[in-house]
């Protein structure tokens, strides 16, 4: 195989960085979300809460938005069209990523 021309080399380097991003993307907890910015649920970190969160509509792939932080360390979130309050410990278990 011959050497790559500059255009092919640039594409190869860009594809490599994109592939790394998709495999090692950094996610954040609900507690770290920016208010009124939509994100998508990537994972739920504790299986003990999985069924309760799923019944509330929080599951991987669901759209979530931090509406407000409450005075008692709670988080008012909007999941699809439903609003609910999560305690700090539960919000720490939900991993999200912003839309690009």
DSSP file (Angstrom, degrees, kcal/mol; ACC not computed):
  #  RESIDUE AA STRUCTURE BP1 BP2  ACC     N-H-->O    O-->H-N    N-H-->O    O-->H-N    TCO  KAPPA ALPHA  PHI   PSI    X-CA   Y-CA   Z-CA
    1    1 A X              0   0    0      0, 0.0     3,-0.1     0, 0.0     0, 0.0   0.000 360.0 360.0 360.0 131.7    0.0    0.0    0.0
    2    2 A X        -     0   0    0      1,-0.2     2,-0.1     0, 0.0     0, 0.0  -0.126 360.0 -78.7 -78.4 176.9    1.4    3.4   -1.0
    3    3 A X        -     0   0    0      1,-0.1     2,-0.2     6,-0.0    -1,-0.2  -0.395  50.0-107.9 -75.1 155.9    1.6    6.5    1.1
    4    4 A X        -     0   0    0     -2,-0.1     2,-0.1    -3,-0.1    -1,-0.1  -0.575  25.5-122.0 -84.7 144.6   -1.5    8.7    1.5
    5    5 A X     >  -     0   0    0     -2,-0.2     4,-2.5     1,-0.1     3,-0.2  -0.422  38.3 -97.5 -76.3 165.1   -1.9   12.0   -0.1
    6    6 A X  H  > S+     0   0    0      1,-0.2     4,-2.3     2,-0.2     5,-0.2   0.837 124.0  51.8 -55.4 -37.0   -2.5   15.0    2.3
    7    7 A X  H  > S+     0   0    0      2,-0.2     4,-2.1     1,-0.2    -1,-0.2   0.927 112.0  45.0 -66.5 -44.8   -6.3   14.9    1.7
    8    8 A X  H  > S+     0   0    0     -3,-0.2     4,-2.5     2,-0.2    -2,-0.2   0.876 112.3  52.7 -65.7 -37.8   -6.5   11.2    2.6
    9    9 A X  H  X S+     0   0    0     -4,-2.5     4,-2.5     2,-0.2    -2,-0.2   0.922 109.1  48.8 -63.9 -44.5   -4.2   11.6    5.6
   10   10 A X  H  X S+     0   0    0     -4,-2.3     4,-2.6    -5,-0.2    -2,-0.2   0.919 112.5  48.5 -61.4 -44.4   -6.4   14.5    6.9
   11   11 A X  H  X S+     0   0    0     -4,-2.1     4,-2.9     2,-0.2    -2,-0.2   0.917 111.3  50.3 -61.8 -43.7   -9.5   12.3    6.5
   12   12 A X  H  X S+     0   0    0     -4,-2.5     4,-2.1     1,-0.2    -2,-0.2   0.909 112.2  46.8 -62.7 -43.0   -7.9    9.3    8.2
   13   13 A X  H  X S+     0   0    0     -4,-2.5     4,-2.1     2,-0.2    -1,-0.2   0.916 113.4  48.7 -65.2 -42.8   -6.8   11.5   11.1
   14   14 A X  H  X S+     0   0    0     -4,-2.6     4,-2.5     1,-0.2    -2,-0.2   0.926 111.5  49.4 -62.7 -44.9  -10.3   13.0   11.4
   15   15 A X  H  X S+     0   0    0     -4,-2.9     4,-2.6     1,-0.2    -1,-0.2   0.890 109.2  53.0 -62.0 -39.7  -12.0    9.6   11.3
   16   16 A X  H  X S+     0   0    0     -4,-2.1     4,-2.1    -5,-0.2    -1,-0.2   0.922 111.1  45.7 -61.9 -44.8   -9.6    8.3   14.0
   17   17 A X  H  X S+     0   0    0     -4,-2.1     4,-2.2     2,-0.2    -2,-0.2   0.896 113.1  50.2 -66.6 -39.9  -10.5   11.2   16.3
   18   18 A X  H  X S+     0   0    0     -4,-2.5     4,-2.3     2,-0.2    -2,-0.2   0.914 109.8  50.7 -63.7 -42.7  -14.2   10.8   15.6
   19   19 A X  H  X S+     0   0    0     -4,-2.6     4,-1.7     1,-0.2    -2,-0.2   0.897 109.8  50.3 -62.1 -41.5  -14.0    7.1   16.3
   20   20 A X  H  X S+     0   0    0     -4,-2.1     4,-2.4     2,-0.2    -1,-0.2   0.912 109.8  51.4 -62.8 -42.4  -12.2    7.7   19.6
   21   21 A X  H  < S+     0   0    0     -4,-2.2     4,-0.5     1,-0.2    -2,-0.2   0.925 109.7  48.9 -60.7 -45.5  -14.9   10.3   20.6
   22   22 A X  H  < S+     0   0    0     -4,-2.3     3,-0.3     1,-0.2    -1,-0.2   0.837 117.8  40.4 -66.6 -32.0  -17.7    7.9   19.9
   23   23 A X  H  < S+     0   0    0     -4,-1.7    -1,-0.2    -5,-0.2    -2,-0.2   0.783 128.0  29.1 -86.5 -28.2  -16.1    5.0   21.9
   24   24 A X  S  < S+     0   0    0     -4,-2.4    -2,-0.2    -5,-0.2    -1,-0.2  -0.040  80.2 156.4-123.3  30.9  -14.8    7.1   24.8
   25   25 A X        -     0   0    0     -4,-0.5     2,-0.5    -3,-0.3    -3,-0.1  -0.278  42.8-121.3 -64.2 145.0  -17.2    9.9   25.1
   26   26 A X        -     0   0    0      0, 0.0     2,-0.2     0, 0.0    -1,-0.1  -0.735  29.8-166.9 -88.9 128.0  -17.5   11.6   28.4
   27   27 A X        -     0   0    0     -2,-0.5     2,-0.3    70,-0.1    70,-0.2  -0.653   4.9-146.0-108.0 169.8  -20.9   11.5   30.0
   28   28 A X  E     -A   96   0A   0     68,-2.6    68,-3.8    -2,-0.2     2,-0.1  -0.907  17.0-108.2-133.9 161.9  -22.2   13.5   33.0
   29   29 A X  E >   -A   95   0A   0     -2,-0.3     3,-2.0    66,-0.2     4,-0.3  -0.467  34.6-109.7 -83.5 159.8  -24.6   13.0   35.8
   30   30 A X  G >  S+     0   0    0     64,-1.3     3,-1.5    61,-1.2    62,-0.2   0.849 118.5  65.5 -56.6 -33.7  -28.0   14.7   36.0
   31   31 A X  G 3  S+     0   0    0     60,-0.5    -1,-0.3     1,-0.3    61,-0.1   0.685 102.1  48.5 -63.6 -17.2  -26.5   16.7   38.9
   32   32 A X  G <  S+     0   0    0     -3,-2.0    -1,-0.3     2,-0.1    -2,-0.2   0.397  84.4 119.9-103.5   0.9  -24.0   18.3   36.4
   33   33 A X    <   -     0   0    0     -3,-1.5     2,-0.4    -4,-0.3     5,-0.1  -0.298  67.2-116.4 -67.3 151.3  -26.5   19.3   33.7
   34   34 A X    >   -     0   0    0      3,-0.1     3,-1.6     1,-0.1    32,-0.5  -0.731  41.3 -98.8 -85.9 135.7  -27.0   22.9   32.7
   35   35 A X  T 3  S+     0   0    0     -2,-0.4    32,-0.2     1,-0.3     3,-0.1  -0.262 101.8   7.2 -60.2 137.7  -30.4   24.2   33.4
   36   36 A X  T 3  S+     0   0    0     30,-3.5     2,-0.5     1,-0.2    -1,-0.3   0.618  97.9 119.2  66.5  18.1  -32.8   24.2   30.4
   37   37 A X    <   -     0   0    0     -3,-1.6    29,-0.7    29,-0.3    -1,-0.2  -0.962  62.1-128.1-113.3 127.3  -30.4   22.4   28.1
   38   38 A X  E     +B   65   0A   0     -2,-0.5    61,-0.9    27,-0.2     2,-0.3  -0.434  31.5 171.4 -78.2 145.5  -31.7   19.0   26.7
   39   39 A X  E     -BC  64  98A   0     25,-3.0    25,-2.7    59,-0.2     2,-0.4  -0.825  28.4-118.1-137.9 176.2  -29.6   15.9   27.0
   40   40 A X  E     -BC  63  97A   0     57,-2.7    57,-1.8    -2,-0.3     2,-0.4  -0.973  28.2-115.0-122.5 138.9  -30.2   12.2   26.4
   41   41 A X  E     + C   0  96A   0     21,-2.8    20,-3.2    -2,-0.4    55,-0.3  -0.578  33.6 175.6 -72.2 127.2  -30.0    9.5   29.0
   42   42 A X  E     -     0   0A   0     53,-3.1     2,-0.3     1,-0.4    54,-0.2   0.808  59.3 -13.5-100.4 -41.9  -27.0    7.2   28.3
   43   43 A X  E     - C   0  95A   0     52,-1.5    52,-3.0    16,-0.1     2,-0.5  -0.988  49.8-129.9-158.4 160.1  -27.0    4.8   31.2
   44   44 A X  E     - C   0  94A   0     -2,-0.3    50,-0.2    50,-0.2     6,-0.1  -0.988  21.1-152.4-118.3 121.8  -28.3    4.2   34.7
   45   45 A X  S    S+     0   0    0     48,-4.0     2,-0.4    -2,-0.5    49,-0.1   0.545  74.2  49.3 -77.4  -9.8  -25.5    3.4   37.1
   46   46 A X    >   -     0   0    0     47,-0.2     3,-1.4     1,-0.1     4,-0.4  -0.961  61.2-154.9-137.6 118.3  -27.3    1.3   39.7
   47   47 A X  G >> S+     0   0    0     -2,-0.4     3,-0.7     1,-0.3     4,-0.5   0.724  90.3  72.5 -63.8 -21.9  -29.6   -1.6   38.9
   48   48 A X  G 34 S+     0   0    0      1,-0.2    -1,-0.3     2,-0.1     4,-0.3   0.817 105.5  37.4 -63.0 -29.1  -31.5   -1.2   42.1
   49   49 A X  G <> S+     0   0    0     -3,-1.4     4,-2.6     1,-0.1     5,-0.3   0.451  90.6  97.7 -99.7  -2.4  -33.1    1.9   40.8
   50   50 A X  H <> S+     0   0    0     -3,-0.7     4,-2.6    -4,-0.4     5,-0.2   0.904  84.2  43.5 -58.1 -50.2  -33.6    0.7   37.2
   51   51 A X  H  X S+     0   0    0     -4,-0.5     4,-2.0     1,-0.2    -1,-0.2   0.891 114.7  49.9 -67.4 -38.2  -37.2   -0.4   37.4
   52   52 A X  H  > S+     0   0    0     -4,-0.3     4,-0.8     2,-0.2    -1,-0.2   0.911 114.0  45.3 -65.7 -41.1  -38.4    2.6   39.3
   53   53 A X  H ><>S+     0   0    0     -4,-2.6     5,-2.5     1,-0.2     3,-0.6   0.906 111.2  52.4 -69.3 -40.8  -36.7    5.0   36.9
   54   54 A X  H ><5S+     0   0    0     -4,-2.6     3,-1.5    -5,-0.3    -1,-0.2   0.891 105.3  55.0 -61.3 -39.0  -38.0    3.1   33.8
   55   55 A X  H 3<5S+     0   0    0     -4,-2.0    -1,-0.2     1,-0.3    -2,-0.2   0.748 107.3  51.6 -67.4 -21.0  -41.5    3.4   35.2
   56   56 A X  T <<5S-     0   0    0     -4,-0.8    -1,-0.3    -3,-0.6    -2,-0.2   0.438 126.1-102.9 -90.3  -1.4  -41.0    7.1   35.4
   57   57 A X  T < 5S+     0   0    0     -3,-1.5     2,-0.8    -4,-0.3    -3,-0.2   0.401  81.3 131.2  95.7  -1.7  -39.9    7.2   31.8
   58   58 A X      < +     0   0    0     -5,-2.5     2,-0.3    -6,-0.2    -1,-0.3  -0.774  28.6 129.2 -89.9 111.1  -36.1    7.6   32.6
   59   59 A X    >   -     0   0    0     -2,-0.8     3,-2.4    -3,-0.1   -18,-0.3  -0.959  68.6 -67.2-152.4 159.8  -34.3    5.0   30.4
   60   60 A X  T 3  S+     0   0    0     -2,-0.3   -18,-0.2     1,-0.3     3,-0.1  -0.325 123.4  26.9 -55.1 131.5  -31.4    5.0   28.1
   61   61 A X  T 3  S+     0   0    0    -20,-3.2    -1,-0.3     1,-0.4     2,-0.1   0.178  89.9 128.7  99.4 -15.6  -32.3    7.0   25.0
   62   62 A X    <   -     0   0    0     -3,-2.4   -21,-2.8   -21,-0.1     2,-0.4  -0.459  62.1-119.6 -73.5 144.4  -34.9    9.2   26.8
   63   63 A X  E     -B   40   0A   0    -23,-0.2    17,-1.6    -2,-0.1     2,-0.4  -0.712  36.2-175.2 -84.0 132.8  -34.6   13.0   26.4
   64   64 A X  E     -BD  39  79A   0    -25,-2.7   -25,-3.0    -2,-0.4     2,-0.4  -0.972  11.2-172.8-132.9 144.5  -34.1   14.7   29.7
   65   65 A X  E     -BD  38  78A   0     13,-1.8    13,-2.6    -2,-0.4     2,-0.7  -0.998  25.1-129.8-138.1 132.3  -33.9   18.4   30.7
   66   66 A X  E     + D   0  77A   0    -29,-0.7   -30,-3.5   -32,-0.5   -29,-0.3  -0.740  27.7 176.3 -81.1 114.5  -32.9   20.0   34.0
   67   67 A X  E     -     0   0A   0      9,-2.6     2,-0.3    -2,-0.7    10,-0.2   0.896  60.1 -24.5 -85.6 -46.1  -35.7   22.5   34.7
   68   68 A X  E     - D   0  76A   0      8,-1.7     8,-2.9   -33,-0.1     2,-0.4  -0.990  51.9-118.9-162.6 157.3  -34.6   23.6   38.1
   69   69 A X  E     - D   0  75A   0     -2,-0.3     6,-0.2     6,-0.2     2,-0.1  -0.882  35.9-136.7 -97.9 135.9  -32.7   22.7   41.2
   70   70 A X    >   -     0   0    0      4,-2.4     3,-0.9    -2,-0.4     4,-0.1  -0.471  19.9-112.4 -90.5 165.9  -34.8   22.6   44.4
   71   71 A X  T 3  S+     0   0    0      1,-0.3    -1,-0.1    -2,-0.1    -2,-0.0   0.684 113.5  60.3 -70.6 -17.0  -33.8   24.1   47.7
   72   72 A X  T 3  S-     0   0    0      1,-0.0    16,-0.3    16,-0.0    -1,-0.3  -0.128 126.2 -92.2-104.3  37.8  -33.6   20.6   49.3
   73   73 A X  S <  S+     0   0    0     -3,-0.9    15,-0.4     1,-0.2     2,-0.2   0.756  87.3 133.2  60.5  27.1  -30.9   19.3   46.9
   74   74 A X        -     0   0    0     13,-0.2    -4,-2.4    -4,-0.1     2,-0.4  -0.553  49.7-136.1-100.9 170.9  -33.5   17.9   44.5
   75   75 A X  E     -DE  69  86A   0     11,-2.4    11,-2.7    -6,-0.2     2,-0.7  -0.975   2.2-150.1-134.0 118.2  -33.7   18.3   40.8
   76   76 A X  E     +DE  68  85A   0     -8,-2.9    -9,-2.6    -2,-0.4    -8,-1.7  -0.796  31.0 178.7 -85.7 116.3  -36.8   19.1   38.8
   77   77 A X  E     -DE  66  84A   0      7,-3.0     7,-2.5    -2,-0.7     2,-0.5  -0.852  27.8-140.0-120.8 155.2  -36.4   17.4   35.4
   78   78 A X  E     -DE  65  83A   0    -13,-2.6   -13,-1.8    -2,-0.3     2,-0.6  -0.973  16.4-171.3-113.2 120.7  -38.5   17.0   32.3
   79   79 A X  E >   -DE  64  82A   0      3,-3.3     3,-2.6    -2,-0.5     2,-0.5  -0.957  67.4 -48.3-115.8 114.3  -38.4   13.6   30.7
   80   80 A X  T 3  S-     0   0    0    -17,-1.6   -23,-0.0    -2,-0.6   -22,-0.0  -0.500 125.9 -25.1  54.2-111.0  -40.1   13.7   27.4
   81   81 A X  T 3  S+     0   0    0     -2,-0.5     2,-0.4    -3,-0.1    -1,-0.3   0.252 121.1  93.9-111.1  12.9  -43.4   15.5   28.4
   82   82 A X  E <   -E   79   0A   0     -3,-2.6    -3,-3.3   -26,-0.1     2,-0.4  -0.869  58.5-152.3-110.3 137.0  -43.4   14.5   32.1
   83   83 A X  E     +E   78   0A   0     -2,-0.4     2,-0.3    -5,-0.2    -5,-0.2  -0.897  24.5 160.9-105.6 136.3  -41.9   16.6   35.0
   84   84 A X  E     -E   77   0A   0     -7,-2.5    -7,-3.0    -2,-0.4     2,-0.5  -0.988  35.3-120.0-150.3 159.6  -40.7   14.9   38.1
   85   85 A X  E     -E   76   0A   0     -2,-0.3     2,-0.4    -9,-0.2    -9,-0.2  -0.869  24.4-164.0-104.1 130.2  -38.4   15.6   41.0
   86   86 A X  E     -E   75   0A   0    -11,-2.7   -11,-2.4    -2,-0.5     2,-0.1  -0.920  18.3-125.7-111.6 137.5  -35.3   13.5   41.7
   87   87 A X     >  -     0   0    0     -2,-0.4     4,-2.6   -13,-0.2     5,-0.2  -0.366  32.4-105.5 -71.1 161.8  -33.4   13.4   44.9
   88   88 A X  H  > S+     0   0    0    -15,-0.4     4,-1.8   -16,-0.3   -57,-0.1   0.908 118.4  51.7 -57.5 -46.6  -29.7   14.0   44.8
   89   89 A X  H  4 S+     0   0    0      1,-0.2     4,-0.4     2,-0.2    -1,-0.2   0.886 113.5  44.1 -61.3 -39.9  -28.7   10.4   45.3
   90   90 A X  H >4 S+     0   0    0      1,-0.2     3,-1.3     2,-0.2     4,-0.4   0.900 110.6  54.1 -71.6 -41.1  -31.0    9.2   42.5
   91   91 A X  H >< S+     0   0    0     -4,-2.6   -61,-1.2     1,-0.3     3,-0.9   0.801 101.3  61.3 -63.2 -28.5  -29.9   12.0   40.1
   92   92 A X  T 3< S+     0   0    0     -4,-1.8    -1,-0.3     1,-0.2    -2,-0.2   0.713  97.8  58.7 -68.9 -20.6  -26.3   10.9   40.7
   93   93 A X  T <  S+     0   0    0     -3,-1.3   -48,-4.0    -4,-0.4     2,-0.6   0.608  88.1  86.0 -85.2 -12.7  -27.1    7.5   39.2
   94   94 A X  E <   - C   0  44A   0     -3,-0.9   -64,-1.3    -4,-0.4     2,-0.4  -0.813  63.1-158.2-100.0 120.8  -28.2    8.8   35.8
   95   95 A X  E     +AC  29  43A   0    -52,-3.0   -53,-3.1    -2,-0.6   -52,-1.5  -0.820  17.5 177.2 -99.7 134.3  -25.6    9.4   33.1
   96   96 A X  E     -AC  28  41A   0    -68,-3.8   -68,-2.6    -2,-0.4     2,-0.3  -0.813  19.9-155.8-131.5 168.2  -26.4   11.8   30.3
   97   97 A X  E     - C   0  40A   0    -57,-1.8   -57,-2.7    -2,-0.3   -70,-0.1  -0.988  26.7-115.1-143.9 141.7  -24.8   13.3   27.2
   98   98 A X  E     - C   0  39A   0     -2,-0.3   -59,-0.2   -59,-0.2     2,-0.1  -0.396  34.5-105.1 -73.5 152.6  -25.8   16.6   25.5
   99   99 A X              0   0    0    -61,-0.9    -1,-0.1     1,-0.1   -61,-0.0  -0.455 360.0 360.0 -68.2 149.4  -27.2   16.5   21.9
  100  100 A X              0   0    0     -2,-0.1    -1,-0.1     0, 0.0    -2,-0.0   0.406 360.0 360.0-107.7 360.0  -24.7   17.7   19.3
